[in-house]
Amino acid sequence: MLFALGFSFGTLRVLVVAPRLGVLGATLLEVPLMLAAAFFICRWAIGRWHVPPVLSARGAMVLWFLVLLALFETLVGVAFFGRTLAGTWAGLATPAGLIGLTAQIIAALLPLYVGRSGRR
């Protein structure tokens, strides 16, 4: 769900918002929305699949998220935006890329914190 939402928001960011606000401005607008969505989707997934609040289970969620995100980001960059592999990963060194990467890392780490007290 989060990848689909990210693809939708990313497409709007690149095609609609970035031409008006610039790449950095568009990224700064998108990040809080994606982090809020990531929190609620993470909370839902943990409850839906009854993921126990132990490091091994939550750590597996973190690792799967990071692996799938890296694959998805690379494939979308190459397939839909005509970027090379090097160009896709070099984009992370820009200010907007670093902000986006930081947000992705925060989203990936959410399973370690969401729902730990047993509240859902």
C-alpha positions, -999 to +999 in steps of 0.1 A: +000+000+000+028+024+009+047+017-023+016+024-044+009+056-025+046+066-028+044+060-066+013+081-069+027+110-047+061+107-065+044+110-099+024+141-087+056+155-071+077+152-103+050+161-129+029+187-111+045+201-079+082+202-087+077+225-118+060+250-095+079+247-063+112+232-074+125+197-065+134+206-029+101+223-022+081+195-037+100+170-016+095+190+016+057+190+008+056+153+001+077+140+031+053+147+059+024+132+040+043+100+033+056+097+069+020+101+082+008+075+057+037+052+066+028+054+103-008+045+098-001+017+073+026+003+096+002+003+125-025-014+104+000-041+091+013-049+125-023-053+138-034-072+107-006-098+108-003-098+146+034-090+145+048-095+180+068-066+195+101-085+195+132-073+177+135-103+154+099-099+140+101-062+137+136-062+124+125-085+096+098-060+087+125-033+086+148-053+064+121-064+040+109-028+037+144-015+029+151-043+003+118-038-014+121+000-013+156-001-029+144-025-056+112-005-063+130+029-064+156+015-088+130-001-111+108+029-112+137+052-119+149+031-147+116+019-162+095+051-159+119+080-158+147+067-181+174+070-155+205+048-154+212+028-123+240+052-114+218+082-120+190+068-099+214+063-069+233+095-075+200+114-071+202+105-034+232+128-030+212+159-037+195+179-009+160+166-020+174+131-024+189+132+011+157+144+026+138+117+008+163+090+018+161+102+055+123+099+053+125+064+038+148+053+066+124+068+092+095+049+075+115+017+075+123+020+112+086+025+122+079-012+129+105-009+158+084+017+175+047+014+164+025-007+186+051-016+211+029-009+241+002-033+228-020-004+218-032-005+182 
